[in-house]
Amino acid sequence: QVQLVESGGGLVQPGGSLRLSCAASGTIYPIYSMGWYRQPPGYERELVGVIIGGGSARYGDSMQGRFTISGDNAKNTVYLQMNSLKPEDTAVYFCKIRVRGHDYWGQGTQVTVSS
């Protein structure tokens, strides 16, 4: 069993920042990758960023710059720092890990950017 617990979402004004956390537990070794995806209203889910293996990070199109993904291997936790948020960043943000070829998703956390 794999459990993913996400936190840190909420309402923020344009230009503000949020930090999302996702803690993994259960039968999660070895972790191949941990990352964040988002799904804006009416759109498909898209990659925000992912950490692969030993720590190299990859980002989705136009995500790098305002979004920074990082991880704490000792805590099996992945973070997403989001700065200079815009209304178009409003979405449900999902954590995903890949373990032994299987993908596991968190329940999602809502991020709303609005004044």
PyMOL commands that set and color helices and strands:
alter all, ss='L'
color gray80, all
select helices_A, chain A and resi 73-75+87-89
alter helices_A, ss='H'
color red, helices_A
select strands_A, chain A and resi 2-7+10-12+18-26+31-39+46-52+56-59+67-72+77-82+91-99+102-105+109-113
alter strands_A, ss='S'
color yellow, strands_A
deselect
rebuild
show_as cartoon
